[in-house]
């Protein structure tokens, strides 16, 4: 393989071949890990609760998970929690 080929690079989010989370999705995931509910996340990030729900849905879809708790557990296991 050629140097710099994308299949050789490690995903900076630590999720292997799964789709990369956006910076905002990572922020939401970090707040979920603190135990914050959608309302608290929305107030903290100055966004609507519907936007938070969309971010949570995208996180779960990208990580191929089914719950917020799985997402937090997965993040801890994959060592993306530098927070």
Protein Blocks (a to p, Z undefined) as FASTA:
>chain_A
ZZhiaklpccfklnojaccddfklmmmmmmmmnopafklmmmmnopafklmmmmmmmmmm
mnopabfklmmmmmmmnopacZZ
